Amino acid sequence: MEAAHVAREIVSSPARDEIVVARILELEGFGGRTSGELMGLISGAAIGTLMFGSMSTQLRELADGLRDGNSAGRIADIALGDADAVNAGLACGGVARVALIRPDAVFWEALGELAARSVVAVATDMSGPDTRVLGYCAPASSAVVSDAPGVAGPFSVALSGELKRRAESRRAESWVGELGGRAVHIETYSPTSRCLVVGSSELANAIVAQFELLGLSASIEDTLEGALKATVDFGSNDAVVLLSHDHEIGVPLFSALIRTPGVYLGALGSRHTQQVRRDALVALGYSDEELKVVYGPVGLDLGAKTPAETAVAIAAEFLAHRSNRAGVNLRATQGSING
């Protein structure tokens, strides 16, 4: 189950006061790490799993102990033998360092961002056996840092900067390091991108094929009602490619999505068609800054002519948008060539 779905069930649970959230901080062994997992533990029930459910019994016992104690969170090392690991679908056994935390206000906010399918970086204290979430950041906002004792001054500044940098990368990753003399884990949750193509055609089929080739989810809708329904929970990693020139579809659809932080809105059509749609959106009160998420005519200038080539140009532009890159030739840049 995607982390956003788990977070949504956690934040909407009627048993919020007793929920313990479990997350993996580090792994030794297991043949690799499953990034971005999240689990909610309630007395007698669970939301989501960690490591294919291989350590659910131990996690339930630890969560029960946490509820009975005075700490808001703890770190525990859970060992799993090779036989049990392989039976659960893992490559081999190992030791998982897990944080179990009873969410405070800051952690609830972070879970809310994740439930909304936003990219979000979450920092967890690893400096001792007791733990807590130190702060979080979504790409379109400033970092939110806990006001707990010891989380202030230069450490707060360093933590905010690291959270912001990792959130803006939009890459799902797990990082453990030292900030201000304190051991910190930062998990960046990045939901799998989805693309909705509005308007059936050969090009629509090519776009779906191209996005699926990239491991992303894509679908086609023809009506405004269908498109609005399909995008009701779209977040900062998602894309809409409007092929229809019908402004009675494009204007209300973009109007419903344009203020979703980070969303990509691409539109096929002539520059005249783009201007008519833009004027309609301006008349509805949208600013020039807000309209920057509308890419029309859609796609990078690759000289594309066929539907397949055009689909590549559109997918490439979306990837550049998601990564906050200009989409220029690598030989003209000085930074990392790997994202």
N, C-alpha and C positions, 0 to 999 in steps of 0.2 A: 504494500500500500504506500502510495506516495506520501512524503512527509507532510505536505500541505493538507492532505485528507486526514491524516492522523491528528494534526494540530487543530483542524476544524472540529473534529469530534471532541478533542480535549477541551477547547474553549467553550463549546456548547454543552458540555456535560453538566447535569444537575448536581453532580457530586464534586464540584470544584474544590471544596474545602479539604477533601481527603486525597486528591490526586497527587501522585508522585510521578515526575517525569524522569525517565531514564534515557541517557544518551552515551554513546561510546566516545571516549576521549582518545585512547590509544589501543593498538593491538600489537601483540607479539605472537607471531605464528599465524595460523589460519589460512596461509597462502594468499593473503591480501586483505584489504579493508573494504567493507561495504560502507560507502560514505553517505551521510545524510539521513541515517535512520533515527527514528524517534519512537518512544513508547510511553504510553500513559498507563499507570498502575492504580487501580482502585481496588478496595477490599473485595476479593472474590472475582475480579474481572480485569481485563486488560484491553487497551486500545493500541493496536499495532504490535509489532514484534521487533526484537533485535537479533541479528545473526540467525535468521530463519527459525526463531523460536527456540534455539538450542539452550538458552540459559534462563528461560522464563521462570522455572521453579526457584532458582537462586534469587532472581530479581524480585519476585513476590515476597520472599522471606526478608530480603533487605528493605523493601518498601514498608513492610509491616513494622519492622524494627525502627525505621525512621519516624513513622507516625507515632510510635510509642515513646520516642525520645524528645530531647529538647532542641536538637539541631535541625536546621532548615535544609541541610543537604550533606551528603557524604560521598566519598570516593571509595570504590571497592574494586579489588582485582578478582576476576572470576576465571578460573581455569577450566578448560574443557579438554578431555582426552581425545586421542585420534579417533577411536571407534565412535564415540558419541558425536564428534564433529562431522565425520563422514556420513553417519546416519542422518544428520540434519541437513546434509547437502553442502557442507563446507569441504574445502580441500584437505585440511588437516587440523589437528588440535592447536591450542595455544592459550594465551592469557589475554583477557580483555580488561582494560581499565575503564570502569563505568562510573559516571556521575549520576546520582539519584538526588533529585532536588524537588522540594515543595515550592512551587512557583510563588514569587513575590510580585509586586506591581510591575517591576521592570520586565521580569520574565513573562508575565501574562501579556504585556504589550508586544514582546518579541513573538510570542506564539500567535497573537492576533495578526501580525504582519505575515507570518508564514501561512496562516490559515487563508489569507487573502491572496495566496500564490505570489507574494512578493519575494524577490531575492532578499535574504536577510543574513547578516553575519552576527553570530552570537558568541560572546566571550564568557568563559567559565574559569573561575579561580582553581588552580591546581597546586597551590602552595602549601596545602596541608590536607589532612583527612576530611575535615569539614569543608564544604564548598558552597558556592552560590554563583548565580549568573551575575557578571560584573557590568554587562551592558550589551547593546545591540545596535545595529545600523542597517537601514535599507538604502539602496543607491540614491534615491531622490531626496533624502533628508539627512540631517545631521545626526551624529551618533548620540544615543541616549545612554548615559552612564549612571550606575547606581550611586546613591548618596550614602551607602553603608560606610562605617568607619574604615579608614585606611584607603578609601577609593577617592582620592582628591589630589590636587596639585599636579606636579609633573607626571605622575603615573596616569592620572585621568586624561591629561593631554595626549600622552603617548598612546594610551588605549583607544581614545577617540580617533586618532589618526590612523591607527592600524585597522580598526573596524571599518572606517570609511574607505580605505584603500581596498580592502578585501571585498566589501560589498559592491563597490563600483566595478570590480573585475568580473562580477556575475558568474564566476566559476565555482562549481560545487567542489569544495576541498576542505580538508581538515589540517589545521596547523597547530603545533605546540612549540612554544618558545618562551623567551623571558622578556618582560617589559618592566622597567623600573625595579629590577631585582625580584620580581614576582613571577612564578611560573603560570602561564596562561594558555588555555586552549581556545582557539577560535574555529568554529564550524561555520562555513558559508553554505547555506541552503539555497539551491538554485533549481526551481521546478523545471521539469522537462518542458521545453517550448512547444506551443501548439500554434498551428496556423489555420485560419479559416479563409477559404477562397470563396468569394461571393460572385456567382455567375458561372454556370456550366459552360465548358468549351474545351477544345483541344489544349489550349494553354492552361486552363484550370487543372486538367489531368496531369500535365507536365509539371506544374508547380507542386502538386501533391506528391508525385513520384520523386521530385528533387528533395523535398523536405523529408520524406520518409527515408531516402538514401542517407540523409544526414542523421538519422536516428530520432527525428522529431515527429510529432503527430500532426496530421493535416486532414482536412475534410472540406467538402463543398456544400454550399447552400445557395439557393436561388432567390428566396424571398426574404423580405425584411424581418418578418416574424421569426423565420427559421434562424436567420443570422443573429438576431438579438438574443434568442434563446441559447444558441451555441456559444455566445461570448459572455454570458451573464457572470461568469467567474473568471474571466480573463485577467491576467496580471502582468507584471512588468517584463516577463520573458516571452510574451505571446505576440502574435502577428495577425493582422487582417489584411488580405490583399483583395481589393475591390476591383473586379473586372467589369462589372455592370456600369453603364454610363447613366443609369436612371437615378437622377438626383433625389427622387422620392425614396430611394433606398439608401444611397450613399450619405446624404446629409444627416438624417436621423441616426443612422448606424454610427457614423463618426462622432456625432454629438454625444452619443451614449458612452463612447469609449475614450474620447480625446483627453479627459482628465485622469485617466488611469496612469499612474506614474510609470514611465518607461515603455509603454506599449508602442508597437510599431504599426502604423496605418499606411499601407501602400495603395495607390490608386492608378489604374491604367487609364489612358486617354490623352487627348491632345492638350496642349497648354491652355487652349480656350476652355475646354471642359474642366480643367483643374481650377481655372480662375472663377468660373461660375460657381463651383462647389465652395471654393474659398470665400467668395463674397457672401454666400448663404450662411456659412459658419460664422463669419465676422458679424453678420446681421443678428446672429443669435447670441452675440456677446463674447465670442472667443478671441483672445488676444493673439498678436503675432508670435509671441513666445510659445503659447499653447499649440499653435498650428505648426510648430517645427516638427512635431511627431508625425505629420502627414507628408508622405513621400510621393509626390506626383509631379510629373510622370514617374512611375515606379521603376526601380532597378538601377544598377550601376551602368555606366556607359562602357559596355564591352563590345559594342558593335553587333549585338545580338540581332538575329533575323528570324530564326525558326522558333517555334514554341519551346523546344528543349533548351535552346540557347537563352531565350528570354527568362525561362525559369531559373537558370543558373544565375543570371544577372540579378533577379529579384531575391533569391536566397542569399547571394553574396552581400547585397545591400542590408538585408535583415541581420546577418551575422555581424556586419560592421556596426550597425546601430546597437545591437545587443552588447557588443564589446566596447562601445563608445570609441570606435576607431573611425578614421576618415575614409578608409577603403582605397588608399593610394598604393602605389608600387612599393614593395618592401625595400627595394634598392634606394628609395628616396627617404627612408627612415633610419633612425639611429638606435631605436630601442630593441626590445626582445622581438624575435621573429616567431615566437611560439605563443602568442596571446598575451 
